[in-house]
Amino acid sequence: MNKVASIPIHKDIDFMLGDVRAAYMKRREDPEFKIRSKRAKANRLSGQTEDSFDPGHRQGSISTPMVVAKMASLNNGVLPTAADVYEKTHSIPVGDEGETDLIGEKAIEIMEEYNDKLEACKSKGIEVDPNDLYLEVVGGKKKGKVYGLGSASHMYCKHLSSHSTASPSTPSITSQLSSQVEELKKMVEETQKVAVESHKVAAEAQKLASESLNLARETAENYKIEKAEWQKEMREMAAIILSVRRNSTATPTITPTPNTTLTGFHDP
């Protein structure tokens, strides 16, 4: 729709009827429409200015809860702090040694303020929940979510109202081991089940391959035995034939001569 507004009215477009376009352009000039449009734009900026707009997270299509789950799985199931999640999802890798840089001035400002306050508390010997501190820096929960945490907001503040607040309630160590950790455990269990099934399939395939190899060896061995027996029989038959031929050659033959008297024959 914004594309329609950017095209001069004297130019024809083929994807919208003329009367519909005219009604839309007239609607955009309505004062009430302009007020709502300005309010929606401000909501999208989440209190930021266009000059210092935060480009947002960089994990692409991977949801923030999935990022949290992966970070927890790499840390023995311990839920990462909100600041760690924000830094993870708002940084890009630089160099080849695993170093990262924050993206956007907003992200840099938030992490600098958070680290300064955290260091100040440590230097004064004050114990502070890092999640409380992060929520204080970003202004608490607004419209059901914490800035920078997105759909993972409920993992860090379950008891806040839907209104803005600077005193958020964050999960304790016990709550970290509750529902969200259980979800992580389920994910690990499902992964383990898949691994077990894959192992079973591999074992069955290996067993089948071993049986096939044994059968092939047995078949080859039987063939060798049968071939040896067949060759033995052929040799025996050849020996018999040769013996018969030799005996036939050794038997004397009588050739009649003129002096031989034939029985029953009388000379006239």
GUTI-178946 format. One line per field, with one value per residue: x, y, z of N, C-alpha, C in turn; residue number from 1. Coordinates in nm, 3 decimals, m for minus. Layout:
! GUTI-178946
n_X (X/...);
n_Y (Y/...);
n_Z (Z/...);
ca_X (X/...);
ca_Y (Y/...);
ca_Z (Z/...);
c_X (X/...);
c_Y (Y/...);
c_Z (Z/...);
nr (NUM/...);
This chain:
! GUTI-178946
n_X (0.083/0.195/0.358/0.183/0.121/0.359/0.382/0.340/0.026/m0.060/0.041/m0.030/m0.127/m0.118/m0.206/m0.411/m0.741/m0.867/m1.064/m1.046/m0.787/m0.799/m0.973/m0.816/m0.591/m0.719/m0.803/m0.561/m0.505/m0.670/m0.708/m0.740/m0.645/m0.376/m0.294/m0.320/m0.140/0.102/0.116/0.138/0.384/0.553/0.520/0.640/0.902/0.954/1.004/1.246/1.445/1.439/1.693/1.864/1.799/1.763/1.896/1.806/1.771/2.001/1.970/1.834/1.597/1.584/1.429/1.422/1.377/1.482/1.749/1.812/1.771/1.973/2.201/2.174/2.198/2.464/2.571/2.538/2.260/2.188/2.007/2.080/2.182/1.969/2.104/2.318/2.183/2.076/2.313/2.418/2.234/2.253/2.496/2.775/3.002/3.355/3.668/3.877/3.888/3.673/3.574/3.336/3.124/2.902/2.596/2.472/2.398/2.221/2.232/2.496/2.487/2.307/2.441/2.675/2.576/2.461/2.686/2.840/2.678/2.666/2.934/2.968/2.804/2.939/3.184/3.105/3.033/2.777/2.523/2.357/2.089/2.160/1.966/1.761/1.895/1.940/1.676/1.608/1.773/1.673/1.420/1.221/0.926/0.732/0.427/0.387/0.634/0.993/1.237/1.459/1.452/1.236/1.022/1.114/1.074/0.898/1.043/1.198/1.058/0.782/0.578/0.495/0.279/0.093/0.160/0.399/0.693/0.943/1.040/1.086/0.999/1.213/1.325/1.414/1.686/1.564/1.335/1.453/1.505/1.263/0.981/1.094/1.348/1.266/1.150/1.377/1.504/1.326/1.366/1.630/1.592/1.431/1.611/1.799/1.645/1.606/1.870/1.916/1.737/1.848/2.089/1.999/1.896/2.132/2.271/2.110/2.140/2.412/2.417/2.265/2.431/2.652/2.543/2.479/2.733/2.845/2.678/2.747/3.013/2.979/2.838/3.030/3.224/3.089/3.062/3.326/3.381/3.196/3.291/3.545/3.476/3.341/3.548/3.711/3.551/3.545/3.812/3.836/3.658/3.787/4.019/3.915/3.813/4.050/4.181/4.018/4.056/4.326/4.324/4.175/4.346/4.558/4.455/4.495/4.452/4.324/4.433/4.315/4.493/4.621/4.679/4.526/4.289/3.955/3.686/3.451/3.483/3.544/3.784/3.739);
n_Y (m0.120/0.126/0.158/0.238/0.496/0.622/0.649/0.883/1.049/1.095/0.892/0.579/0.266/m0.091/m0.268/m0.189/m0.070/0.235/0.391/0.275/0.339/0.617/0.654/0.549/0.723/0.957/0.886/0.874/1.137/1.211/1.361/1.207/0.958/1.020/1.075/0.822/0.680/0.805/0.740/0.460/0.439/0.542/0.346/0.130/0.213/0.191/0.389/0.488/0.713/0.806/0.867/0.731/0.464/0.133/m0.146/m0.394/m0.750/m1.012/m1.280/m1.390/m1.617/m1.768/m1.807/m1.606/m1.756/m2.004/m1.938/m1.882/m2.137/m2.283/m2.152/m2.214/m2.492/m2.518/m2.445/m2.624/m2.635/m2.403/m2.107/m1.835/m1.494/m1.205/m0.992/m1.123/m1.268/m1.059/m0.939/m1.152/m1.180/m0.940/m0.896/m0.926/m1.155/m1.093/m1.109/m1.402/m1.524/m1.566/m1.327/m1.060/m0.789/m0.535/m0.443/m0.143/0.174/0.187/m0.067/m0.064/0.148/0.047/m0.183/m0.065/0.101/m0.094/m0.253/m0.059/0.004/m0.247/m0.289/m0.079/m0.157/m0.389/m0.281/m0.144/m0.344/m0.438/m0.670/m0.771/m0.870/m0.969/m0.980/m0.819/m0.580/m0.548/m0.525/m0.291/m0.112/m0.119/m0.030/m0.194/m0.400/m0.371/m0.349/m0.624/m0.735/m0.751/m0.518/m0.615/m0.885/m1.005/m1.272/m1.425/m1.298/m1.377/m1.562/m1.434/m1.248/m1.311/m1.221/m0.963/m0.684/m0.587/m0.329/m0.058/m0.067/0.010/m0.150/m0.442/m0.790/m1.055/m1.387/m1.613/m1.818/m2.056/m2.043/m2.053/m2.317/m2.418/m2.412/m2.328/m2.447/m2.707/m2.731/m2.714/m2.946/m3.133/m3.092/m3.180/m3.446/m3.536/m3.510/m3.696/m3.928/m3.945/m3.985/m4.234/m4.396/m4.368/m4.495/m4.754/m4.819/m4.807/m5.015/m5.235/m5.226/m5.279/m5.536/m5.673/m5.639/m5.784/m6.041/m6.082/m6.080/m6.306/m6.502/m6.477/m6.556/m6.821/m6.927/m6.899/m7.072/m7.316/m7.339/m7.368/m7.620/m7.784/m7.745/m7.859/m8.126/m8.183/m8.151/m8.360/m8.582/m8.557/m8.600/m8.868/m8.994/m8.937/m9.085/m9.347/m9.365/m9.342/m9.574/m9.774/m9.731/m9.798/m10.074/m10.171/m10.132/m10.311/m10.576/m10.865/m10.910/m11.148/m11.229/m11.365/m11.609/m11.741/m12.012/m12.091/m12.309/m12.323/m12.406/m12.644/m12.595/m12.724/m12.823/m12.823);
n_Z (0.000/0.074/m0.140/m0.339/m0.255/m0.299/m0.570/m0.828/m0.876/m1.133/m1.280/m1.424/m1.275/m1.273/m1.085/m0.923/m0.907/m1.050/m0.906/m0.653/m0.586/m0.578/m0.362/m0.159/m0.154/m0.081/0.171/0.308/0.349/0.548/0.869/1.107/1.023/0.980/1.240/1.365/1.207/1.271/1.542/1.527/1.399/1.594/1.787/1.661/1.663/1.928/2.125/2.038/1.836/1.490/1.402/1.572/1.553/1.664/1.504/1.581/1.669/1.558/1.501/1.296/1.164/1.389/1.695/1.996/2.239/2.154/2.121/2.387/2.495/2.367/2.467/2.736/2.729/2.673/2.908/3.120/3.159/3.293/3.311/3.101/3.175/3.133/3.015/2.893/2.699/2.547/2.455/2.307/2.100/1.973/1.855/1.630/1.474/1.470/1.314/1.359/1.603/1.768/1.866/1.920/1.808/1.916/1.754/1.629/1.779/1.991/2.115/2.202/2.387/2.578/2.680/2.776/2.980/3.143/3.215/3.347/3.570/3.690/3.757/3.933/4.146/4.227/4.310/4.534/4.695/4.681/4.644/4.359/4.150/3.830/3.630/3.728/3.716/3.441/3.348/3.471/3.338/3.073/3.112/3.212/3.176/2.887/2.729/2.753/2.696/2.733/2.647/2.396/2.459/2.344/2.250/2.454/2.686/2.891/3.025/3.200/3.344/3.501/3.658/3.618/3.545/3.251/3.206/3.176/3.374/3.617/3.805/3.779/3.819/3.852/3.763/4.024/4.155/4.210/4.049/3.805/3.780/3.735/3.532/3.277/3.273/3.288/3.040/2.884/2.967/2.866/2.595/2.574/2.650/2.440/2.232/2.315/2.297/2.022/1.950/2.070/1.928/1.675/1.725/1.770/1.519/1.371/1.494/1.425/1.149/1.131/1.237/1.046/0.825/0.911/0.930/0.662/0.551/0.673/0.565/0.297/0.308/0.396/0.182/m0.019/0.083/0.078/m0.195/m0.273/m0.160/m0.295/m0.553/m0.534/m0.483/m0.717/m0.906/m0.821/m0.878/m1.156/m1.218/m1.136/m1.312/m1.551/m1.515/m1.514/m1.774/m1.919/m1.832/m1.937/m2.207/m2.234/m2.169/m2.378/m2.591/m2.535/m2.579/m2.786/m3.141/m3.386/m3.703/m3.998/m4.204/m4.518/m4.476/m4.279/m4.147/m4.197/m4.004/m4.108/m4.372/m4.696/m4.929/m5.273);
ca_X (0.000/0.284/0.409/0.083/0.132/0.485/0.373/0.263/m0.113/m0.085/0.091/m0.121/m0.075/m0.200/m0.242/m0.518/m0.840/m0.854/m1.149/m0.992/m0.665/m0.841/m1.028/m0.704/m0.513/m0.800/m0.802/m0.432/m0.505/m0.759/m0.631/m0.744/m0.555/m0.239/m0.265/m0.301/m0.017/0.214/0.121/0.189/0.527/0.621/0.520/0.740/1.034/0.967/1.064/1.371/1.432/1.481/1.837/1.938/1.716/1.836/1.864/1.741/1.851/2.067/1.970/1.757/1.470/1.592/1.362/1.503/1.376/1.574/1.884/1.826/1.784/2.107/2.299/2.160/2.250/2.610/2.612/2.481/2.119/2.165/1.950/2.170/2.124/1.903/2.206/2.393/2.096/2.071/2.443/2.433/2.145/2.278/2.639/2.820/3.141/3.462/3.793/3.874/3.915/3.550/3.538/3.212/3.096/2.761/2.548/2.382/2.431/2.131/2.286/2.618/2.448/2.245/2.542/2.767/2.506/2.447/2.817/2.881/2.601/2.707/3.067/2.951/2.749/3.044/3.285/3.048/2.999/2.631/2.479/2.245/2.051/2.190/1.844/1.696/1.972/1.912/1.539/1.611/1.839/1.587/1.290/1.123/0.841/0.640/0.335/0.402/0.767/1.110/1.315/1.577/1.431/1.131/0.932/1.172/1.053/0.831/1.139/1.270/0.965/0.653/0.477/0.471/0.155/0.119/0.197/0.541/0.737/1.087/1.074/1.041/1.027/1.291/1.326/1.517/1.757/1.466/1.247/1.531/1.499/1.121/0.922/1.182/1.451/1.198/1.137/1.510/1.527/1.246/1.435/1.746/1.542/1.388/1.733/1.859/1.563/1.639/2.004/1.903/1.673/1.947/2.186/1.935/1.891/2.269/2.305/2.038/2.205/2.541/2.387/2.224/2.550/2.735/2.478/2.494/2.873/2.862/2.610/2.828/3.130/2.934/2.806/3.156/3.291/3.015/3.094/3.461/3.372/3.127/3.380/3.651/3.417/3.313/3.676/3.757/3.472/3.589/3.942/3.812/3.597/3.892/4.109/3.844/3.810/4.187/4.211/3.942/4.122/4.451/4.290/4.129/4.465/4.642/4.390/4.544/4.350/4.366/4.409/4.317/4.598/4.579/4.698/4.432/4.177/3.830/3.598/3.333/3.510/3.607/3.844/3.677);
ca_Y (0.000/0.241/0.172/0.315/0.636/0.679/0.667/1.005/1.018/1.102/0.771/0.465/0.141/m0.201/m0.359/m0.133/0.004/0.379/0.443/0.227/0.418/0.753/0.648/0.525/0.846/1.052/0.839/0.908/1.279/1.232/1.392/1.094/0.856/1.065/1.059/0.679/0.640/0.856/0.661/0.327/0.453/0.558/0.215/0.046/0.258/0.155/0.498/0.533/0.811/0.751/0.887/0.633/0.344/0.008/m0.242/m0.513/m0.871/m1.061/m1.426/m1.435/m1.683/m1.841/m1.731/m1.579/m1.872/m2.107/m1.890/m1.903/m2.282/m2.325/m2.099/m2.291/m2.627/m2.509/m2.406/m2.721/m2.610/m2.281/m2.001/m1.720/m1.368/m1.129/m0.913/m1.214/m1.298/m0.939/m0.922/m1.260/m1.159/m0.808/m0.888/m0.996/m1.202/m1.020/m1.182/m1.549/m1.571/m1.570/m1.195/m1.006/m0.646/m0.501/m0.374/m0.033/0.259/0.154/m0.184/m0.022/0.230/m0.039/m0.268/0.020/0.140/m0.214/m0.290/0.045/m0.013/m0.373/m0.267/0.010/m0.239/m0.477/m0.203/m0.104/m0.464/m0.456/m0.784/m0.734/m0.969/m0.911/m0.966/m0.698/m0.465/m0.532/m0.476/m0.150/m0.035/m0.109/0.028/m0.293/m0.469/m0.283/m0.419/m0.768/m0.783/m0.676/m0.477/m0.696/m1.027/m1.056/m1.377/m1.490/m1.210/m1.447/m1.646/m1.350/m1.172/m1.378/m1.169/m0.822/m0.651/m0.552/m0.189/m0.030/m0.061/0.017/m0.241/m0.574/m0.909/m1.148/m1.521/m1.647/m1.941/m2.165/m2.037/m2.095/m2.462/m2.456/m2.446/m2.312/m2.549/m2.832/m2.733/m2.745/m3.087/m3.209/m3.084/m3.268/m3.584/m3.569/m3.527/m3.823/m4.035/m3.955/m4.045/m4.376/m4.462/m4.373/m4.598/m4.884/m4.842/m4.836/m5.149/m5.331/m5.227/m5.348/m5.678/m5.725/m5.644/m5.894/m6.166/m6.095/m6.116/m6.446/m6.584/m6.475/m6.641/m6.960/m6.965/m6.914/m7.192/m7.431/m7.346/m7.425/m7.763/m7.849/m7.740/m7.958/m8.259/m8.199/m8.171/m8.494/m8.676/m8.547/m8.668/m9.013/m9.037/m8.931/m9.199/m9.468/m9.366/m9.368/m9.715/m9.854/m9.717/m9.873/m10.217/m10.202/m10.131/m10.426/m10.703/m10.903/m10.941/m11.260/m11.196/m11.491/m11.624/m11.842/m12.148/m12.117/m12.395/m12.279/m12.517/m12.660/m12.559/m12.836/m12.781/m12.908);
ca_Z (0.000/0.075/m0.276/m0.413/m0.215/m0.349/m0.716/m0.862/m0.906/m1.277/m1.344/m1.413/m1.218/m1.321/m0.977/m0.841/m0.984/m1.034/m0.799/m0.526/m0.561/m0.541/m0.226/m0.067/m0.143/m0.005/0.310/0.367/0.383/0.662/0.991/1.201/0.969/1.003/1.383/1.390/1.140/1.350/1.665/1.492/1.370/1.723/1.853/1.596/1.707/2.071/2.201/1.977/1.729/1.360/1.386/1.652/1.556/1.687/1.398/1.637/1.685/1.437/1.495/1.181/1.191/1.516/1.799/2.116/2.331/2.105/2.154/2.531/2.518/2.323/2.562/2.861/2.707/2.676/3.043/3.215/3.182/3.369/3.229/3.088/3.220/3.027/2.946/2.806/2.584/2.463/2.389/2.210/1.985/1.914/1.823/1.510/1.491/1.402/1.323/1.361/1.739/1.846/1.918/1.864/1.823/1.923/1.636/1.658/1.894/2.102/2.183/2.271/2.503/2.680/2.743/2.853/3.103/3.227/3.270/3.442/3.693/3.752/3.815/4.049/4.255/4.275/4.381/4.663/4.770/4.678/4.564/4.273/4.050/3.698/3.551/3.779/3.667/3.298/3.332/3.513/3.231/2.953/3.146/3.256/3.080/2.817/2.638/2.766/2.661/2.778/2.530/2.368/2.488/2.256/2.298/2.571/2.802/3.000/3.096/3.295/3.430/3.489/3.749/3.594/3.475/3.111/3.198/3.191/3.512/3.634/3.914/3.733/3.900/3.771/3.821/4.121/4.120/4.215/3.933/3.689/3.773/3.722/3.403/3.161/3.279/3.254/2.894/2.831/2.994/2.770/2.466/2.583/2.650/2.305/2.153/2.355/2.241/1.880/1.942/2.104/1.814/1.568/1.763/1.748/1.374/1.328/1.543/1.342/1.018/1.146/1.256/0.916/0.740/0.959/0.890/0.517/0.525/0.713/0.465/0.176/0.333/0.401/0.044/m0.091/0.133/0.022/m0.338/m0.284/m0.129/m0.406/m0.668/m0.511/m0.502/m0.861/m0.973/m0.784/m0.958/m1.295/m1.229/m1.126/m1.439/m1.654/m1.490/m1.557/m1.920/m1.965/m1.803/m2.034/m2.337/m2.229/m2.174/m2.514/m2.677/m2.499/m2.618/m2.921/m3.244/m3.475/m3.844/m4.075/m4.308/m4.619/m4.426/m4.168/m4.188/m4.139/m3.966/m4.193/m4.512/m4.769/m5.056/m5.376);
c_X (0.087/0.343/0.314/0.098/0.257/0.483/0.290/0.124/m0.141/m0.034/m0.004/m0.050/m0.171/m0.243/m0.349/m0.612/m0.831/m0.937/m1.100/m0.869/m0.701/m0.893/m0.916/m0.622/m0.588/m0.799/m0.671/m0.423/m0.595/m0.678/m0.628/m0.650/m0.410/m0.199/m0.236/m0.170/0.106/0.231/0.179/0.339/0.607/0.628/0.625/0.881/1.060/1.040/1.194/1.342/1.481/1.631/1.919/1.861/1.802/1.799/1.802/1.831/1.906/2.061/1.883/1.626/1.470/1.529/1.453/1.496/1.469/1.719/1.912/1.849/1.922/2.214/2.295/2.219/2.402/2.664/2.543/2.336/2.088/2.117/2.047/2.103/2.061/2.004/2.288/2.314/2.092/2.201/2.464/2.354/2.166/2.426/2.667/2.964/3.239/3.592/3.772/3.893/3.791/3.509/3.412/3.204/2.946/2.721/2.452/2.421/2.346/2.186/2.412/2.585/2.392/2.351/2.643/2.703/2.494/2.580/2.867/2.809/2.640/2.842/3.058/2.898/2.857/3.148/3.237/3.009/2.850/2.598/2.354/2.218/2.076/2.066/1.764/1.764/1.945/1.773/1.528/1.668/1.746/1.448/1.183/1.044/0.741/0.557/0.360/0.540/0.875/1.194/1.440/1.561/1.321/1.042/0.989/1.151/0.993/0.926/1.212/1.178/0.824/0.541/0.451/0.337/0.191/0.161/0.347/0.576/0.888/1.133/1.028/1.076/1.096/1.296/1.441/1.588/1.660/1.379/1.321/1.526/1.356/1.083/1.017/1.291/1.391/1.181/1.270/1.542/1.450/1.312/1.555/1.702/1.499/1.509/1.798/1.779/1.594/1.775/1.998/1.842/1.771/2.051/2.129/1.933/2.030/2.311/2.238/2.102/2.338/2.521/2.350/2.343/2.640/2.677/2.492/2.635/2.899/2.798/2.691/2.951/3.093/2.902/2.933/3.229/3.224/3.047/3.232/3.458/3.309/3.217/3.491/3.598/3.390/3.441/3.732/3.685/3.516/3.723/3.925/3.753/3.701/3.988/4.046/3.844/3.947/4.224/4.142/4.011/4.251/4.425/4.247/4.248/4.550/4.582/4.433/4.430/4.407/4.330/4.417/4.426/4.552/4.590/4.600/4.315/4.054/3.741/3.478/3.358/3.587/3.658/3.787/3.779);
c_Y (0.126/0.265/0.256/0.463/0.702/0.703/0.791/0.970/1.019/0.979/0.655/0.346/0.030/m0.297/m0.303/m0.052/0.153/0.434/0.399/0.308/0.558/0.756/0.630/0.652/0.952/1.016/0.877/1.054/1.310/1.257/1.275/0.982/0.893/1.048/0.912/0.630/0.684/0.776/0.523/0.332/0.466/0.425/0.123/0.085/0.225/0.264/0.549/0.641/0.749/0.764/0.783/0.502/0.219/m0.092/m0.370/m0.634/m0.918/m1.212/m1.480/m1.499/m1.762/m1.755/m1.712/m1.694/m1.984/m2.068/m1.914/m2.052/m2.332/m2.278/m2.177/m2.430/m2.630/m2.472/m2.494/m2.690/m2.485/m2.171/m1.883/m1.594/m1.296/m1.048/m1.000/m1.248/m1.180/m0.921/m1.028/m1.232/m1.024/m0.788/m0.964/m1.040/m1.116/m1.097/m1.331/m1.607/m1.567/m1.436/m1.145/m0.856/m0.626/m0.425/m0.263/0.043/0.225/0.037/m0.148/0.057/0.143/m0.121/m0.186/0.062/0.021/m0.250/m0.188/0.028/m0.142/m0.358/m0.178/m0.067/m0.329/m0.402/m0.158/m0.224/m0.492/m0.574/m0.745/m0.847/m0.908/m0.894/m0.844/m0.574/m0.441/m0.473/m0.331/m0.063/m0.015/m0.056/m0.072/m0.353/m0.371/m0.364/m0.569/m0.821/m0.693/m0.643/m0.563/m0.844/m1.089/m1.160/m1.455/m1.408/m1.284/m1.535/m1.567/m1.264/m1.226/m1.308/m1.020/m0.802/m0.613/m0.407/m0.173/m0.020/m0.059/m0.075/m0.381/m0.684/m1.010/m1.283/m1.542/m1.773/m2.057/m2.165/m2.075/m2.245/m2.512/m2.482/m2.436/m2.416/m2.685/m2.844/m2.769/m2.893/m3.174/m3.209/m3.177/m3.414/m3.627/m3.593/m3.661/m3.941/m4.056/m4.022/m4.195/m4.453/m4.475/m4.481/m4.737/m4.918/m4.879/m4.976/m5.257/m5.342/m5.300/m5.498/m5.743/m5.739/m5.760/m6.028/m6.189/m6.137/m6.262/m6.541/m6.591/m6.564/m6.789/m7.011/m6.988/m7.041/m7.317/m7.449/m7.408/m7.576/m7.838/m7.852/m7.844/m8.099/m8.285/m8.224/m8.311/m8.599/m8.674/m8.618/m8.820/m9.067/m9.038/m9.049/m9.329/m9.479/m9.400/m9.515/m9.805/m9.850/m9.798/m10.024/m10.258/m10.211/m10.255/m10.559/m10.740/m10.937/m11.049/m11.225/m11.326/m11.489/m11.731/m11.983/m12.184/m12.198/m12.351/m12.399/m12.519/m12.624/m12.673/m12.786/m12.870/m12.994);
c_Z (0.000/m0.063/m0.360/m0.383/m0.272/m0.500/m0.745/m0.914/m1.057/m1.351/m1.319/m1.350/m1.257/m1.211/m0.884/m0.930/m0.952/m0.919/m0.661/m0.487/m0.515/m0.398/m0.123/m0.046/m0.064/0.143/0.380/0.407/0.502/0.789/1.090/1.154/0.996/1.149/1.416/1.327/1.218/1.479/1.637/1.463/1.499/1.797/1.792/1.637/1.853/2.150/2.144/1.874/1.600/1.340/1.461/1.663/1.569/1.578/1.449/1.640/1.552/1.428/1.383/1.222/1.320/1.625/1.918/2.216/2.285/2.133/2.302/2.561/2.479/2.421/2.693/2.845/2.710/2.813/3.147/3.252/3.261/3.275/3.220/3.139/3.102/2.947/2.851/2.681/2.488/2.386/2.280/2.083/1.918/1.885/1.695/1.531/1.412/1.420/1.329/1.500/1.828/1.905/1.848/1.888/1.829/1.797/1.678/1.783/2.015/2.183/2.262/2.397/2.615/2.753/2.822/2.985/3.198/3.293/3.372/3.575/3.766/3.821/3.938/4.169/4.314/4.356/4.518/4.749/4.776/4.589/4.485/4.175/3.912/3.611/3.596/3.720/3.519/3.276/3.374/3.402/3.112/2.984/3.181/3.143/3.018/2.718/2.635/2.735/2.719/2.656/2.517/2.391/2.402/2.321/2.415/2.697/2.919/3.080/3.204/3.383/3.410/3.567/3.730/3.525/3.332/3.096/3.217/3.338/3.517/3.745/3.878/3.830/3.812/3.838/3.918/4.074/4.117/4.090/3.805/3.670/3.757/3.578/3.285/3.157/3.245/3.103/2.829/2.850/2.895/2.632/2.463/2.576/2.510/2.214/2.184/2.298/2.094/1.862/1.969/1.987/1.697/1.595/1.738/1.599/1.321/1.371/1.459/1.204/1.023/1.161/1.123/0.822/0.779/0.916/0.740/0.480/0.559/0.612/0.336/0.191/0.332/0.261/m0.037/m0.048/0.078/m0.126/m0.359/m0.261/m0.245/m0.530/m0.656/m0.535/m0.651/m0.939/m0.944/m0.867/m1.104/m1.316/m1.224/m1.256/m1.551/m1.640/m1.538/m1.709/m1.977/m1.946/m1.904/m2.169/m2.342/m2.239/m2.315/m2.608/m2.653/m2.545/m2.760/m3.015/m3.338/m3.618/m3.926/m4.182/m4.408/m4.567/m4.316/m4.220/m4.116/m4.116/m4.057/m4.337/m4.577/m4.902/m5.166/m5.447);
nr (1/2/3/4/5/6/7/8/9/10/11/12/13/14/15/16/17/18/19/20/21/22/23/24/25/26/27/28/29/30/31/32/33/34/35/36/37/38/39/40/41/42/43/44/45/46/47/48/49/50/51/52/53/54/55/56/57/58/59/60/61/62/63/64/65/66/67/68/69/70/71/72/73/74/75/76/77/78/79/80/81/82/83/84/85/86/87/88/89/90/91/92/93/94/95/96/97/98/99/100/101/102/103/104/105/106/107/108/109/110/111/112/113/114/115/116/117/118/119/120/121/122/123/124/125/126/127/128/129/130/131/132/133/134/135/136/137/138/139/140/141/142/143/144/145/146/147/148/149/150/151/152/153/154/155/156/157/158/159/160/161/162/163/164/165/166/167/168/169/170/171/172/173/174/175/176/177/178/179/180/181/182/183/184/185/186/187/188/189/190/191/192/193/194/195/196/197/198/199/200/201/202/203/204/205/206/207/208/209/210/211/212/213/214/215/216/217/218/219/220/221/222/223/224/225/226/227/228/229/230/231/232/233/234/235/236/237/238/239/240/241/242/243/244/245/246/247/248/249/250/251/252/253/254/255/256/257/258/259/260/261/262/263/264/265/266/267/268);
